Amino acid sequence: MEELKKAILEFAETNKKSKFYFSDMEKGVKKIVPTASTRDIKKAATALVGEEKLIYFSTGSSTMYGLKGRGQTEDH
């Protein structure tokens, strides 16, 4: 789980966009941890939201993730 959290944060920090879809994050994480399952990535992302390192961003029709404090978020 910690390895996945680290991979997610690395993806979020190096991603060009401040907000991204789960599918994009999953692809990025699987480049770092090829054996990661979709379910485990989702659990790790949810844990990071709980730790307030990632945030959810809802567009109304879909949910995106973002690195807290980066780009335009609900904090600003």
Backbone as a chain_set.jsonl record, in Angstrom:
{"seq": "MEELKKAILEFAETNKKSKFYFSDMEKGVKKIVPTASTRDIKKAATALVGEEKLIYFSTGSSTMYGLKGRGQTEDH", "coords": {"N": [[0.827, -1.202, 0.0], [1.92, 1.285, 0.806], [3.859, 1.61, -1.131], [2.278, 1.961, -3.388], [0.931, 4.332, -2.709], [3.077, 6.095, -2.718], [3.782, 5.943, -5.413], [1.463, 7.003, -6.596], [1.489, 9.643, -5.606], [3.874, 10.489, -6.75], [3.184, 10.343, -9.449], [1.145, 12.286, -9.471], [2.563, 14.603, -8.81], [4.312, 14.89, -10.951], [2.701, 15.028, -13.136], [1.426, 16.859, -15.906], [-0.988, 18.174, -15.775], [-3.131, 19.644, -13.298], [-5.356, 18.365, -12.379], [-6.685, 15.079, -12.701], [-7.981, 12.114, -14.262], [-9.039, 8.974, -12.797], [-8.365, 6.785, -14.412], [-6.175, 7.734, -15.877], [-4.353, 8.151, -13.82], [-4.116, 5.533, -12.931], [-2.825, 4.292, -15.131], [-0.365, 5.655, -15.046], [0.603, 4.858, -12.522], [0.844, 2.122, -12.896], [3.012, 2.022, -14.584], [5.077, 2.401, -12.858], [4.606, 0.524, -10.819], [4.073, -2.322, -11.99], [2.618, -4.615, -11.232], [0.444, -3.816, -9.798], [-2.971, -3.828, -8.842], [-6.142, -2.648, -10.101], [-8.031, -2.29, -8.098], [-6.414, -2.121, -5.78], [-4.989, 0.216, -6.337], [-7.065, 2.055, -6.332], [-7.852, 1.865, -3.634], [-5.532, 2.862, -2.386], [-5.491, 5.472, -3.409], [-7.86, 6.475, -2.31], [-7.15, 6.334, 0.37], [-5.134, 8.273, 0.399], [-6.655, 10.532, -0.098], [-8.093, 10.586, 2.258], [-5.985, 11.142, 3.971], [-5.59, 13.687, 3.279], [-3.815, 14.379, 1.23], [-4.347, 14.052, -1.393], [-7.076, 15.331, -3.368], [-10.577, 15.168, -4.147], [-12.165, 16.124, -7.158], [-15.021, 17.204, -8.508], [-16.646, 17.17, -11.593], [-19.223, 17.178, -12.083], [-20.264, 15.296, -13.905], [-18.287, 13.457, -13.753], [-15.631, 12.254, -11.627], [-12.602, 13.633, -10.615], [-9.149, 13.51, -9.662], [-6.833, 15.36, -7.662], [-3.748, 16.91, -6.707], [-3.429, 18.056, -3.506], [-3.384, 21.507, -2.953], [-2.177, 22.124, -5.325], [-2.578, 23.793, -8.346], [-5.885, 24.887, -9.373], [-8.1, 24.468, -6.868], [-10.725, 23.448, -4.567], [-9.893, 24.76, -2.336], [-9.009, 27.25, -3.013]], "CA": [[0.0, 0.0, 0.0], [2.787, 2.47, 0.865], [4.504, 1.726, -2.444], [1.27, 2.516, -4.29], [0.724, 5.732, -2.327], [4.244, 6.829, -3.187], [3.677, 5.996, -6.873], [0.374, 7.932, -6.913], [1.971, 11.005, -5.337], [4.884, 10.78, -7.77], [2.431, 10.621, -10.677], [0.427, 13.563, -9.307], [3.53, 15.702, -8.785], [4.978, 15.028, -12.246], [1.693, 15.171, -14.18], [1.341, 18.224, -16.423], [-2.27, 18.751, -15.379], [-3.327, 19.65, -11.849], [-6.438, 17.422, -12.094], [-6.584, 13.95, -13.612], [-8.928, 11.024, -14.069], [-8.494, 7.775, -12.181], [-7.767, 5.927, -15.444], [-4.847, 8.274, -16.188], [-3.517, 7.87, -12.662], [-3.869, 4.089, -12.928], [-1.791, 4.026, -16.145], [0.896, 6.182, -14.531], [1.053, 4.034, -11.401], [1.234, 0.803, -13.413], [4.351, 2.141, -15.158], [6.0, 2.324, -11.725], [4.315, -0.739, -10.127], [3.305, -3.076, -12.998], [1.783, -5.669, -10.651], [-0.646, -3.209, -9.023], [-4.325, -4.053, -9.357], [-6.995, -1.462, -10.112], [-8.644, -2.178, -6.771], [-5.412, -1.645, -4.823], [-4.699, 1.624, -6.659], [-8.228, 2.815, -5.861], [-7.757, 1.911, -2.164], [-4.427, 3.752, -2.03], [-5.925, 6.835, -3.725], [-8.85, 6.844, -1.293], [-6.404, 6.561, 1.607], [-4.453, 9.565, 0.261], [-7.689, 11.562, 0.069], [-8.33, 10.608, 3.703], [-4.825, 11.785, 4.595], [-5.61, 15.047, 2.737], [-2.707, 14.617, 0.302], [-5.054, 14.194, -2.66], [-8.454, 15.783, -3.209], [-11.52, 14.861, -5.217], [-12.684, 17.275, -7.88], [-16.162, 16.724, -9.274], [-17.048, 17.994, -12.735], [-20.659, 16.976, -12.206], [-20.502, 14.012, -14.553], [-17.216, 12.533, -13.396], [-14.787, 12.671, -10.519], [-11.175, 13.671, -10.913], [-8.279, 13.635, -8.499], [-5.846, 16.421, -7.759], [-2.809, 17.009, -5.599], [-3.882, 19.16, -2.652], [-2.53, 22.687, -2.985], [-1.617, 22.35, -6.66], [-3.579, 24.188, -9.32], [-7.109, 25.46, -8.826], [-8.847, 23.476, -6.1], [-11.761, 24.099, -3.77], [-9.259, 25.547, -1.285], [-8.715, 28.602, -3.511]], "C": [[0.864, 1.256, 0.0], [3.479, 2.703, -0.476], [3.54, 2.354, -3.456], [1.009, 3.989, -3.975], [1.859, 6.601, -2.862], [4.182, 7.0, -4.711], [2.585, 6.981, -7.311], [0.832, 9.377, -6.714], [3.017, 11.424, -6.362], [4.206, 11.12, -9.093], [1.775, 12.002, -10.597], [1.383, 14.753, -9.375], [4.16, 15.944, -10.158], [3.997, 15.199, -13.403], [1.598, 16.633, -14.609], [0.076, 18.933, -15.956], [-2.432, 18.664, -13.869], [-4.448, 18.696, -11.424], [-6.373, 16.294, -13.123], [-7.613, 12.89, -13.263], [-8.238, 9.834, -13.428], [-7.78, 6.918, -13.212], [-6.366, 6.415, -15.831], [-3.873, 7.984, -15.049], [-3.149, 6.388, -12.627], [-2.761, 3.728, -13.927], [-0.418, 4.48, -15.648], [1.465, 5.329, -13.415], [1.534, 2.675, -11.908], [2.575, 0.834, -14.137], [5.406, 1.958, -14.072], [5.861, 0.98, -11.012], [3.446, -1.595, -11.055], [2.354, -4.123, -12.429], [0.581, -5.125, -9.882], [-1.997, -3.494, -9.675], [-5.107, -2.744, -9.284], [-7.589, -1.224, -8.73], [-7.656, -1.622, -5.747], [-5.047, -0.179, -5.062], [-5.822, 2.507, -6.145], [-8.188, 2.961, -4.335], [-6.68, 2.895, -1.715], [-4.811, 5.213, -2.288], [-6.928, 7.332, -2.699], [-8.165, 7.129, 0.039], [-5.689, 7.915, 1.56], [-5.435, 10.721, 0.369], [-7.995, 11.711, 1.558], [-7.215, 11.289, 4.468], [-4.678, 13.246, 4.138], [-4.367, 15.385, 1.911], [-3.242, 14.751, -1.116], [-6.437, 14.737, -2.357], [-9.287, 15.264, -4.372], [-11.932, 16.165, -5.865], [-13.807, 16.763, -8.762], [-16.51, 17.699, -10.379], [-18.551, 17.914, -12.929], [-20.964, 15.624, -12.812], [-19.426, 12.991, -14.208], [-16.384, 13.119, -12.259], [-13.332, 12.6, -10.949], [-10.423, 13.774, -9.592], [-7.333, 14.799, -8.739], [-4.944, 16.394, -6.547], [-3.197, 18.229, -4.787], [-2.872, 20.298, -2.698], [-1.92, 22.981, -4.338], [-2.738, 22.711, -7.628], [-4.805, 24.789, -8.631], [-7.916, 24.353, -8.159], [-9.928, 24.195, -5.3], [-11.186, 24.912, -2.614], [-9.1, 27.009, -1.696], [-9.959, 29.322, -3.914]], "O": [[0.572, 2.201, -0.733], [3.663, 3.843, -0.903], [3.942, 3.177, -4.278], [0.88, 4.802, -4.89], [1.634, 7.691, -3.388], [4.491, 8.072, -5.233], [2.763, 7.709, -8.288], [0.587, 10.231, -7.565], [3.045, 12.577, -6.793], [4.6, 12.065, -9.777], [1.845, 12.787, -11.543], [1.042, 15.793, -9.937], [4.502, 17.079, -10.49], [4.41, 15.482, -14.527], [1.679, 17.537, -13.777], [0.072, 20.149, -15.766], [-1.937, 17.732, -13.235], [-4.502, 18.266, -10.272], [-6.043, 16.53, -14.286], [-8.058, 12.784, -12.12], [-7.017, 9.694, -13.5], [-6.709, 6.378, -12.935], [-5.474, 5.605, -16.083], [-2.72, 7.619, -15.279], [-2.009, 6.031, -12.329], [-1.864, 2.949, -13.605], [0.573, 3.769, -15.814], [2.672, 5.098, -13.361], [2.522, 2.139, -11.406], [3.215, -0.206, -14.292], [6.489, 1.431, -14.327], [6.86, 0.362, -10.643], [2.221, -1.596, -10.928], [1.376, -4.483, -13.086], [-0.22, -5.904, -9.366], [-2.146, -3.412, -10.894], [-4.776, -1.85, -8.505], [-7.641, -0.091, -8.253], [-8.008, -0.761, -4.941], [-4.824, 0.575, -4.115], [-5.575, 3.577, -5.589], [-8.456, 4.039, -3.803], [-6.887, 3.667, -0.779], [-4.496, 6.09, -1.483], [-6.857, 8.481, -2.265], [-8.549, 8.054, 0.755], [-5.642, 8.625, 2.565], [-5.08, 11.784, 0.878], [-8.141, 12.826, 2.059], [-7.455, 11.935, 5.487], [-3.757, 13.946, 4.559], [-3.919, 16.531, 1.892], [-2.674, 15.467, -1.94], [-6.923, 14.624, -1.232], [-8.763, 14.961, -5.444], [-12.036, 17.194, -5.197], [-13.567, 15.969, -9.672], [-16.652, 18.899, -10.144], [-19.091, 18.524, -13.851], [-21.811, 14.885, -12.31], [-19.639, 11.787, -14.358], [-16.435, 14.316, -11.977], [-12.896, 11.629, -11.567], [-10.999, 14.086, -8.55], [-7.066, 15.174, -9.881], [-5.332, 15.911, -5.483], [-3.284, 19.33, -5.331], [-1.672, 20.094, -2.509], [-1.217, 23.979, -4.495], [-3.739, 21.999, -7.713], [-4.757, 25.152, -7.455], [-8.361, 23.414, -8.819], [-10.029, 25.421, -5.354], [-11.912, 25.674, -1.976], [-9.061, 27.899, -0.847], [-9.893, 30.469, -4.355]]}, "num_chains": 1, "name": "protein.A"}
